[in-house]
């Protein structure tokens, strides 16, 4: 039998939902009652808690969130999180390079 922790969450748009983490052996399942979570798609409510951001948790068990990051280590959830972080880093780098290229184009157009 596994362990589970539930958090009541409210995001900046005032959407309220419940995020549930279930750890069973090497498997971590994470559920959210928001619209995206019900569609089994990516939702920031789950990822925020996995990344240690507890600012949206409104239930009285915020301290329990500290263990969630450790639950993820070694799971497919953790691997997918690392992939997202790598993609976000590459996207930020691409955005920076695009901004620089636009500045160079603006300078080139003036001479």
VENVEN-V685650 format. One line per field, one symbol per residue. phi: phi as a letter, one per 30 degrees, with the letter a starting at -180 (. if undefined). psi: psi as a letter, one per 30 degrees, with the letter a starting at -180 (. if undefined). A space follows every 10 residues. Layout:
BEGIN
phi->???
psi->???
END
This chain:
BEGIN
phi->.ccbbcbdbb cedidcaccb cbcbiccbcb bbddeddddi cebdeddede djdcdcdcdd ceeddddded edeicddddd dddddddddd dddddddded dddddddddd c
psi->kalkkkkkkk lfggkklkkk kjkjbgkkkk kkgleeefgh lkkfeeeeee fgjgffkflg hefffffeee eekglfeeee eeeeeeeeee eeeeeeeeee eeeeeeeeff .
END
